[in-house]
C-alpha cells in the first residue's frame, strides 16, 4: 500500500475517527483505524464495536492495500507533521506504515486488518433522505435534553419516529423533554419508531456541517445507517422502551408569556453564573407587562432584573434550574419565545419555530 495525501486532510480525518475509537478496547485492534487505499481515495474506518464510522478523502494512490494503525497515537504524530504532502508506505508483512515528508520520516506499527471488525450491513425496514440543515437542527434541538447517565441507557438515546406524516425527534432525561418535528422529505419506505444513540447523532451533526447533498438514512431492527458521498455511520440502536413522552406534555395552561428571546437568554445566563455551585433555583415573577428575575446565592450574592414581556392569563411566581431553562432557550432561533405555564408546581412549555417544544419541570418554592 502506497499513497499520498495533504497533512491537513489526514489529521482532520484521523481526529474525527479517534472520537469513535475506544482507548480501552478489549481487543487491541479496536484501538486502531483501518486505512484502506484504492481507486484514488483513502478510506478510514474506526469502530468501538457499537458504532462504525467511515470517511473517504481524495488521495494519490500508487499501490492499493489496507492496514490497521493505532488511531490516537497516529493522530498525535500526524498533527505534529508540517502542513505539506505526506507520503505513506505500508509494509504489510511487518504490519507497519512509514510516513515521509520533505524533512522527516516516521514508522508506526499496526495490526492485521483481517482482525478488524467489518462494518455490518444494515437491512433497512425504514429509509428516507433528509437535508443536512434539517437533520442538524433537529439534533441540536433535542440532544441537550438527553441523559448522560449510562445506567439508564434508553434516556441517553433520541427517539426517531414518523407521526402524523411528520418526522419527529424526541429526547428526555426524566426531568425535561425536548421534541422537534419537521417535514418528512419524500416518501418513507416502511414504518419508523426507533431509539438512536444520542452521542452518535451529535457526532454526525458535526460531520455534516455546511451545504451538500442530503443524508441517506436507513434503519433496521437493530442497526441504523447514515450515508453521504464521503461519509458512512453505522450504529446499533439503543435497546429498551422509550418512555410514553406524550403523557407529560400539558394540554391546558393558566399563563402564557411572550418575551424577546435574546433578552431572556442573556438574563438566564447571568442568573446561572450568579447561582453557580450554590444549588439554588432562579425565581421568576410573571406580571402583566414584565418578567422579574431573581437569583439569590446565600453568602455569595444576589441578582435582580426585569424584562418587558406580554402576559396572558394569571400572574405567576415560579422557579427553575437556570441551566435547564437556558438550554431550551438557546436552541430557539426565532426573535421571540412563547412560554406556557400550568401553575407554580406544574410543568412549563417553551415553544419555538419549526415544531420545537420543550417541557421542563419547575423547582418547588418553599
VMD Tcl script that draws the C-alpha trace (Angstrom):
set ca {
  {0.00 0.00 0.00}
  {1.34 3.40 -1.00}
  {-0.49 6.71 -1.17}
  {-0.01 10.45 -0.65}
  {-2.38 12.96 1.00}
  {-2.12 16.51 2.37}
  {-1.27 16.53 6.08}
  {-4.24 18.82 6.86}
  {-6.79 16.43 5.37}
  {-5.22 13.41 7.01}
  {-5.13 14.89 10.51}
  {-8.70 16.21 10.23}
  {-9.98 12.77 9.26}
  {-7.96 10.98 11.93}
  {-9.22 13.41 14.58}
  {-12.83 12.59 13.69}
  {-12.20 8.84 13.65}
  {-10.42 8.97 17.01}
  {-13.58 10.27 18.70}
  {-15.31 6.99 17.89}
  {-12.42 4.65 18.65}
  {-12.19 3.35 22.22}
  {-8.89 3.80 24.05}
  {-9.74 0.90 26.39}
  {-10.96 -1.70 23.93}
  {-10.83 -5.34 24.96}
  {-9.42 -6.19 21.52}
  {-6.24 -4.19 20.75}
  {-7.21 -3.90 17.09}
  {-10.27 -1.83 18.12}
  {-7.93 0.94 19.30}
  {-6.90 1.31 15.67}
  {-8.08 2.98 12.50}
  {-8.34 0.97 9.31}
  {-6.55 2.69 6.42}
  {-7.64 1.38 3.03}
  {-6.22 2.91 -0.16}
  {-7.60 2.37 -3.64}
  {-9.41 3.99 -6.60}
  {-7.97 7.45 -5.89}
  {-9.25 7.52 -2.32}
  {-8.14 6.82 1.22}
  {-10.87 5.22 3.30}
  {-10.58 5.48 7.08}
  {-12.71 3.30 9.37}
  {-12.97 3.42 13.16}
  {-15.18 1.40 15.49}
  {-15.90 0.70 19.14}
  {-17.91 -2.39 18.12}
  {-21.12 -0.44 18.68}
  {-20.61 2.27 16.05}
  {-18.67 2.22 12.80}
  {-17.51 5.47 11.18}
  {-16.16 5.54 7.63}
  {-14.61 8.59 5.96}
  {-13.23 8.87 2.43}
  {-10.79 11.54 1.26}
  {-9.05 12.02 -2.12}
  {-5.57 10.51 -2.28}
  {-2.87 9.83 -4.84}
  {-2.75 6.04 -4.71}
  {0.29 4.26 -6.14}
  {-0.49 0.84 -4.65}
  {-3.76 -0.34 -3.10}
  {-3.92 -2.09 0.25}
  {-5.06 -1.82 3.86}
  {-3.64 -1.81 7.38}
  {-4.89 -1.01 10.90}
  {-2.83 1.54 12.87}
  {-3.31 2.82 16.48}
  {-5.74 5.70 15.98}
  {-4.89 8.16 18.74}
  {-1.15 7.54 18.51}
  {-1.14 8.13 14.75}
  {-3.33 11.23 15.14}
  {-0.93 12.83 17.64}
  {2.03 12.14 15.36}
  {0.40 13.41 12.17}
  {-0.79 16.55 13.97}
  {2.88 17.46 14.51}
  {3.98 16.89 10.91}
  {4.44 20.06 8.80}
  {1.39 21.05 6.70}
  {2.54 19.56 3.41}
  {2.04 16.47 1.27}
  {2.67 13.26 3.24}
  {3.65 10.00 1.55}
  {2.51 6.82 3.30}
  {4.05 3.45 2.51}
  {2.95 0.22 4.19}
  {4.97 -2.91 4.78}
  {2.11 -5.36 5.09}
  {4.39 -8.27 6.02}
  {5.71 -6.29 9.00}
  {2.33 -4.65 9.68}
  {3.82 -1.19 9.75}
  {3.48 2.08 7.86}
  {6.10 4.72 7.13}
  {5.10 8.35 6.74}
  {7.58 10.64 4.99}
  {7.64 14.33 4.14}
  {10.22 16.82 2.92}
  {12.35 16.77 6.07}
  {11.36 13.71 8.03}
  {10.09 10.16 8.28}
  {8.43 8.04 10.94}
  {7.30 4.44 11.24}
  {4.28 3.15 13.15}
  {3.50 -0.46 13.98}
  {-0.01 -1.66 13.22}
  {-2.39 -4.62 13.37}
  {-3.58 -7.24 10.93}
  {-6.56 -5.77 9.03}
  {-8.16 -9.22 8.94}
  {-8.78 -8.86 12.69}
  {-10.65 -5.57 12.31}
  {-14.45 -5.98 12.61}
  {-16.23 -5.43 9.32}
  {-18.87 -2.73 9.20}
  {-22.18 -4.62 9.42}
  {-24.70 -4.39 6.62}
  {-27.93 -2.65 7.54}
  {-31.11 -4.17 6.17}
  {-33.45 -1.18 6.49}
  {-37.07 -1.60 7.39}
  {-37.46 2.18 7.03}
  {-35.47 4.59 4.89}
  {-35.53 8.20 3.71}
  {-33.33 11.14 2.76}
  {-33.13 14.29 4.85}
  {-31.49 17.66 4.12}
  {-28.36 18.27 6.17}
  {-29.61 21.50 7.71}
  {-32.85 19.85 8.85}
  {-31.01 16.95 10.46}
  {-28.56 19.31 12.21}
  {-31.43 21.45 13.51}
  {-33.41 18.51 14.82}
  {-30.41 17.04 16.64}
  {-29.46 20.44 18.10}
  {-32.99 21.00 19.41}
  {-33.17 17.66 21.24}
  {-29.75 16.25 22.15}
  {-29.21 18.68 25.05}
  {-32.19 17.15 26.89}
  {-30.92 13.56 26.68}
  {-29.36 11.96 29.75}
  {-25.66 11.18 30.10}
  {-26.34 8.56 32.78}
  {-25.45 5.23 31.18}
  {-27.27 3.31 33.93}
  {-30.49 4.48 32.25}
  {-29.37 3.73 28.72}
  {-32.66 4.42 26.93}
  {-32.64 8.01 28.26}
  {-29.28 8.61 26.54}
  {-30.92 8.00 23.17}
  {-33.15 10.02 20.87}
  {-36.45 8.61 19.71}
  {-36.93 8.96 15.95}
  {-40.44 8.39 14.66}
  {-42.89 9.31 11.96}
  {-46.07 10.76 13.46}
  {-48.98 12.25 11.53}
  {-46.88 12.46 8.38}
  {-44.03 14.31 10.10}
  {-40.59 13.24 11.23}
  {-40.10 13.60 15.00}
  {-37.02 13.52 17.21}
  {-37.50 13.30 21.00}
  {-35.15 13.39 24.00}
  {-35.73 13.27 27.75}
  {-33.67 12.76 30.90}
  {-36.69 12.31 33.14}
  {-36.73 15.95 34.28}
  {-37.32 17.66 30.94}
  {-38.43 16.80 27.44}
  {-37.44 18.19 24.03}
  {-39.47 17.43 20.92}
  {-38.90 18.73 17.42}
  {-40.76 17.95 14.23}
  {-40.08 18.53 10.58}
  {-41.44 17.73 7.17}
  {-40.78 14.18 6.07}
  {-38.68 14.53 2.93}
  {-40.24 12.40 0.24}
  {-41.96 9.13 0.97}
  {-40.97 6.92 3.88}
  {-40.22 3.34 3.00}
  {-41.59 1.36 5.95}
  {-42.64 2.33 9.48}
  {-40.36 4.11 11.88}
  {-40.06 4.29 15.67}
  {-36.57 3.57 16.99}
  {-34.14 4.90 19.61}
  {-30.80 6.14 18.26}
  {-27.67 6.76 20.37}
  {-27.56 10.46 21.23}
  {-23.76 10.59 21.25}
  {-23.59 9.22 17.72}
  {-26.17 11.68 16.40}
  {-24.20 14.51 17.99}
  {-21.04 13.39 16.18}
  {-22.96 13.00 12.93}
  {-24.41 16.52 13.16}
  {-20.87 17.89 13.48}
  {-19.70 15.93 10.44}
  {-22.37 17.26 8.07}
  {-21.72 20.97 8.60}
  {-22.19 23.19 5.57}
  {-24.07 22.63 2.35}
  {-24.15 19.36 0.50}
  {-26.41 16.58 -0.72}
  {-28.98 15.13 1.67}
  {-28.16 12.40 4.15}
  {-29.50 8.95 3.34}
  {-30.96 7.24 6.43}
  {-31.72 3.54 6.76}
  {-33.00 1.99 9.99}
  {-33.34 -1.73 10.57}
  {-34.28 -3.93 13.51}
  {-31.01 -3.43 15.41}
  {-28.86 -1.09 13.28}
  {-29.09 2.32 11.65}
  {-27.00 3.78 8.83}
  {-26.39 7.39 7.76}
  {-24.63 7.99 4.46}
  {-23.31 10.76 2.22}
  {-20.88 10.51 -0.68}
  {-17.83 10.64 1.62}
  {-19.24 9.53 4.99}
  {-20.93 6.46 6.41}
  {-22.01 5.93 10.01}
  {-23.47 2.63 11.17}
  {-24.60 2.25 14.77}
  {-26.53 -0.16 16.92}
  {-29.94 1.02 18.10}
  {-30.49 1.67 21.81}
  {-32.34 -1.20 23.45}
  {-35.24 -0.54 25.78}
  {-38.67 1.06 25.74}
  {-38.65 4.83 25.30}
  {-41.00 6.44 27.87}
  {-44.51 7.48 26.71}
  {-43.49 11.11 26.37}
  {-46.84 12.42 25.08}
  {-48.34 11.84 28.52}
  {-46.14 14.55 30.10}
  {-47.00 17.26 27.56}
  {-49.60 19.56 29.15}
  {-52.81 20.28 27.25}
  {-54.11 23.22 29.30}
  {-52.28 26.30 30.60}
  {-53.08 29.05 33.08}
  {-50.44 31.57 31.98}
  {-48.71 32.42 28.69}
  {-45.66 34.67 28.46}
  {-44.23 36.06 25.20}
  {-40.78 37.61 25.50}
  {-37.81 38.65 23.40}
  {-35.57 35.60 23.13}
  {-32.12 37.20 23.29}
  {-33.02 39.24 26.36}
  {-34.37 36.17 28.17}
  {-31.34 34.11 27.19}
  {-28.95 36.79 28.49}
  {-30.88 37.08 31.77}
  {-30.88 33.30 32.33}
  {-27.18 33.10 31.51}
  {-26.44 35.82 34.07}
  {-28.58 34.03 36.68}
  {-26.75 30.77 36.01}
  {-23.42 32.49 36.59}
  {-24.69 34.13 39.78}
  {-26.00 30.84 41.17}
  {-23.12 28.64 40.04}
  {-22.31 25.87 42.53}
  {-24.87 27.21 45.01}
  {-27.56 24.68 44.16}
  {-30.19 27.42 44.23}
  {-33.00 27.99 41.74}
  {-33.80 31.06 39.67}
  {-37.14 32.65 40.59}
  {-39.45 34.22 38.02}
  {-42.29 36.64 38.80}
  {-44.68 37.00 35.86}
  {-46.66 40.24 35.85}
  {-48.92 41.77 33.16}
  {-46.16 43.80 31.45}
  {-42.92 42.38 32.78}
  {-40.88 39.41 33.89}
  {-38.89 39.85 37.07}
  {-35.91 37.53 37.63}
  {-34.26 36.88 40.99}
  {-31.22 34.75 41.80}
  {-30.05 34.53 45.38}
  {-26.90 32.58 46.30}
  {-26.51 32.68 50.11}
  {-23.15 34.06 51.27}
  {-22.20 34.81 47.67}
  {-24.50 37.38 46.10}
  {-27.90 38.31 44.76}
  {-29.23 39.20 41.33}
  {-32.41 41.04 40.37}
  {-33.56 42.02 36.89}
  {-36.67 42.94 34.97}
  {-37.60 42.41 31.30}
  {-40.56 43.66 29.26}
  {-42.96 40.86 28.37}
  {-46.54 40.22 27.28}
  {-48.68 38.14 29.66}
  {-51.93 36.32 29.05}
  {-53.76 34.71 31.95}
  {-52.86 34.67 35.63}
  {-49.76 36.31 37.17}
  {-47.40 33.66 38.48}
  {-44.37 33.08 40.67}
  {-42.28 30.04 39.70}
  {-38.67 28.81 39.99}
  {-36.38 26.82 37.68}
  {-32.94 25.35 37.45}
  {-31.43 28.15 35.32}
  {-29.34 25.75 33.21}
  {-32.40 23.73 32.22}
  {-34.27 26.85 31.13}
  {-31.26 28.36 29.35}
  {-30.50 25.24 27.30}
  {-34.04 25.21 25.93}
  {-33.96 28.91 25.03}
  {-30.63 28.58 23.22}
  {-31.94 26.21 20.57}
  {-34.73 28.59 19.51}
  {-33.73 30.88 16.65}
  {-36.92 32.97 16.48}
  {-36.88 36.57 17.70}
  {-39.36 35.84 20.49}
  {-40.17 32.81 22.58}
  {-43.51 31.68 23.99}
  {-43.56 30.16 27.49}
  {-46.72 28.47 28.79}
  {-47.29 27.58 32.43}
  {-49.69 25.20 34.15}
  {-49.05 26.61 37.63}
  {-46.24 27.20 40.15}
  {-45.52 23.48 40.60}
  {-46.58 22.04 37.26}
  {-44.65 21.55 34.01}
  {-43.96 24.51 31.78}
  {-43.65 24.53 27.99}
  {-41.35 26.60 25.84}
  {-42.27 26.80 22.17}
  {-40.18 27.80 19.19}
  {-40.41 27.68 15.44}
  {-40.05 24.55 13.29}
  {-42.21 22.39 15.55}
  {-39.96 22.69 18.61}
  {-41.45 22.05 22.07}
  {-39.59 21.92 25.36}
  {-41.21 20.74 28.61}
  {-39.38 21.44 31.86}
  {-40.32 20.86 35.48}
  {-40.02 23.75 37.95}
  {-38.32 23.74 41.32}
  {-40.78 23.89 44.21}
  {-40.79 27.17 46.06}
  {-40.62 26.96 49.85}
}
mol new
graphics top color blue
foreach p $ca { graphics top sphere $p radius 0.5 }
foreach p [lrange $ca 0 end-1] q [lrange $ca 1 end] { graphics top cylinder $p $q radius 0.2 }
display resetview
